[in-house]
Structure formats: C-alpha cells, structure tokens
C-alpha cells in the first residue's frame, strides 16, 4: 500500500482509507450486525489501510463506538479521523469542545489523530470562532491535527488566518471532479492534504448498477426521506441516467487494462494531483480487500487523462 504525508505536518497515511459512514447503521438501507461492520474494518487493516474516517453524526455515535472497538483490539494499527457537526453537537466553541470529549469517550482514546469540521455552519456561527476552538483542541492535546470537510476555498482561507488547515475532506470522484480544476492545485500550494470521499460515487462506479436499480426506502440514494445534495447530483432520475452513461464509457478502458470499473475509477481518484488519500466504505470484506489493492497501483498521467476525457459526454 502506497502512503503519502497528510498535508504539511500530518501523519503518513495509506492512499486508501476506510470510511465508517455505513458503520453508523442509518441512511444505507437495512442495518447490518455489528460484527459484519467490524469484520470489514479488520479486513481493511489487514490489507494495509492505516486510517478510518468516522464522525459523531454517523448513527448518532454508533460508528465511533465500533471504530473504538477496532482501535482497542488493534492498538497502534489505526489512525482515527472523526468530525464534529453543527447538526449534531453544534458549531460554537463550547459545542466543539463538548463534542470531542464525547467522541473520545465513544472511541475509548485520549486523542484523535484528525478532528474535522463536518460541514460549514456560517448560518450558526462565523467559521473563525469554530476554527479557533478547533485550534485550542490541538493545543490541549485532544487532537493531533485538524481539518475541514465540505469547505470551499474562501472558507479555508479564513481558517488559515487563525491556524494552518491540515486537511480538506470533500466529495471527489471521476463523476464529481470539480475540485480538480482549481481547489486541488491551490491546496497543494498551501501544503494542505486532501481526503476524497465518495470516490466510487456511493456505488455508482461499482459498475453493477443499471437503469433498473432501485434502493431501499431507508437508503438515502432512493431520494425518499433523505434529500441529500448527492442524490440530486448523482441519483435523481436524469442524473442517474447520465451517470450510468459515463460509467459505461469507463468499461473499455478498464477492460484494456485488465481491471474492473471500480478499480479504475478509484485508481483515477487517487492519481489525481493533490489528492492525498481516498475514503472508501464497504460492509463486505471482499470489497474492502479489492479497494485496498488499488492502493498498490500507479495510474499513468495518460490513462488518467483518458479516464477524465471519457467523463465528458459532449461528443455524443
């Protein structure tokens, strides 16, 4: 597994990380037994992954508790990245400190390796106040590094006036590659790491979905009770059709290289200049091992360019 340094001062992380959103048990359809989730995490670590990304909001703390069990049973094997959310604990300075204390308790650790602001909360409190509180957590020894998630450049610049931003975690895949044009080059200049979440477009780039694919009502991809922006961009009827057409254009490239579509798509995300690591979540150990294997690949610039060109449907 290849490793890269997270930002200017961060740890060496595997280019593939394990995402524990699904471990929370909500928003992904029918829940699964805890042991299934734990087996997937153990499979990731056994395959060379050295970090797990979670959040207080995933299953109202359920994900963190499971990650904590893994950390306890595999001490020294895993870096823990988690997040505070304005829609969970809150975004005010006092909320941030209370949130990390609760997360540390659920995780069963004294310090987290990376603590992140889950989403901007300008409607609640200026980002400077929240980020200042995050910086204090590092000074107190409760978090080793701090980052942001779902932030644009303007908000990141405001954070930089207070304390260096160790990482940015944003949605990025070959189907959602907007950050690649401007944000990623700038982040490289600032020596800020980048964690790509959704690199397989929440299953779309798994290569198995068809126009007839449907989702459980409890799965946010159904567009039922969870009208997330991801749904509108990727899974709403017209967007879903367009997404599948783009996935189909990856198949001949993958076939030529002797790869499956998800491996090609994940390798392309990891090969994008400025991406430090990609977060991939799965409840199935076999899928976890397949995803981790991509961390040993090196995709050439020519193939990466071919993949990104294939995502442009204007020539149809």
Protein Blocks (a to p, Z undefined) as FASTA:
>chain_A
ZZddehjklccddfbdcdfklmnopanajaddfklmmmmmmmmmmnopabdcddfkgogh
mlmmmmmmmmmmmghkaccdddddfklnopcfklmmmmmmmmmmmnopabdfbdcdfbac
kkmocfklmmmmmmmmmmnopafbdcdehiafklmmmmmmmoccfbdcddddfklmmlmm
mmmmmmmmnopacddehklgnomlnopacfkbccdfklmklopmmccfklmmmmgmklmm
mmmmmmmmmmmmmmmnopafklmmmmmmmmpghiabdcdddfbfklmmmmmmmmmpccdf
klmmmmmmmmpmklZZ
